[in-house]
Amino acid sequence: MSTLRAVPNVEWRSFFDRMSKVLLGKRAEIEVATLDLGDQIVAKWVPLLGITYDSNDDLLDIALDRANHLIRHPREIVVEESDTGLASVAVVDAEGARQIVNLKAPVMLPPAVVHH
């Protein structure tokens, strides 16, 4: 059974920094869903190099083998997790488009480091 969890925007940078280490080389599909265009697959099972969030530019950068998929001004990030790990990351951008990074095989994320 999988669960959906919203990632608070104050955690975006650290979440994707932690996630990128385990995503290297994993295959991902990126789907973009908009009201005017419908659902479109913009990358189909391409090796991932990583995902980073730049808070200065308010930009989520999904680095793929031979291309980058940029999401400017993300409003909401929701992850789908199951017993076997992270299955997908859904991002709603400033225009309301939903961009979903589906992983071919779920990955287990390293635990978050809590700083006191």
C-alpha positions in Angstrom: 0.0 0.0 0.0 1.3 3.4 -0.8 0.8 6.7 0.9 1.0 10.3 -0.3 2.9 12.8 1.8 3.3 16.6 1.2 6.9 17.8 1.6 6.9 21.2 3.4 8.7 23.8 1.2 11.2 24.5 4.0 12.4 20.9 3.5 12.6 20.9 -0.3 16.3 21.5 -0.6 17.4 19.0 2.0 14.8 16.4 0.8 16.1 16.5 -2.8 19.8 16.6 -1.7 19.2 13.4 0.3 17.2 11.9 -2.5 19.6 12.6 -5.3 22.3 10.3 -4.0 20.0 7.2 -4.3 18.4 8.3 -7.6 21.6 8.3 -9.7 21.0 6.0 -12.7 17.5 5.0 -11.7 15.0 5.1 -14.6 12.3 7.7 -14.5 9.3 8.9 -16.6 8.1 12.5 -16.4 4.5 13.2 -17.1 3.1 16.8 -17.3 -0.6 17.3 -16.8 -2.2 20.6 -17.7 -5.9 21.6 -18.2 -5.3 23.0 -21.7 -3.0 20.2 -23.0 -4.0 17.2 -21.0 -1.4 14.6 -20.0 1.9 14.4 -21.9 4.9 12.2 -21.3 8.0 14.4 -21.7 10.6 11.7 -20.8 10.1 8.0 -20.9 12.2 5.8 -18.6 15.4 7.9 -18.9 18.2 7.5 -16.4 18.1 10.1 -13.7 21.2 12.0 -12.6 19.5 13.8 -9.7 16.9 16.3 -8.5 17.8 19.6 -6.9 15.9 22.5 -5.6 17.4 26.0 -5.8 15.6 28.3 -3.3 17.4 31.4 -4.6 15.8 30.9 -8.1 12.8 29.0 -6.8 13.6 26.3 -9.3 13.4 22.5 -9.2 15.9 20.9 -11.6 15.4 17.3 -12.6 18.7 16.2 -14.2 18.2 13.4 -16.7 20.7 11.7 -19.0 21.1 14.1 -21.9 18.5 16.6 -20.7 17.2 18.6 -17.8 13.5 19.2 -16.9 13.1 22.5 -15.1 10.1 23.4 -12.9 10.0 27.1 -12.1 8.2 28.3 -8.9 6.9 25.0 -7.5 3.9 25.5 -5.2 3.4 22.0 -3.9 5.5 18.8 -3.8 3.8 15.5 -2.9 5.7 12.2 -2.8 4.2 8.7 -3.1 5.9 6.2 -0.8 5.3 2.5 -0.3 6.9 -0.2 1.8 9.5 -0.6 -0.9 10.4 3.1 -1.0 9.8 6.2 -3.0 7.6 5.6 -6.1 6.9 9.1 -7.5 7.2 12.8 -6.9 4.4 15.1 -8.0 5.0 18.8 -8.3 2.4 21.5 -8.9 4.0 24.6 -10.5 2.9 28.3 -10.4 0.5 27.8 -13.4 -1.2 24.8 -11.7 0.3 22.2 -14.0 1.1 18.9 -12.3 4.4 17.3 -13.2 5.0 13.8 -12.0 8.3 12.0 -11.9 7.5 8.3 -11.8 10.3 5.9 -10.8 10.4 2.5 -12.7 11.4 0.8 -9.4 10.8 2.4 -6.0 14.0 3.5 -4.1 14.6 3.6 -0.3 15.6 7.1 0.8 18.3 7.5 3.5 16.8 8.8 6.8 16.6 12.5 7.4 19.3 14.0 9.6 17.9 16.0 12.4 20.0 18.9 13.5 19.6 20.1 17.1 
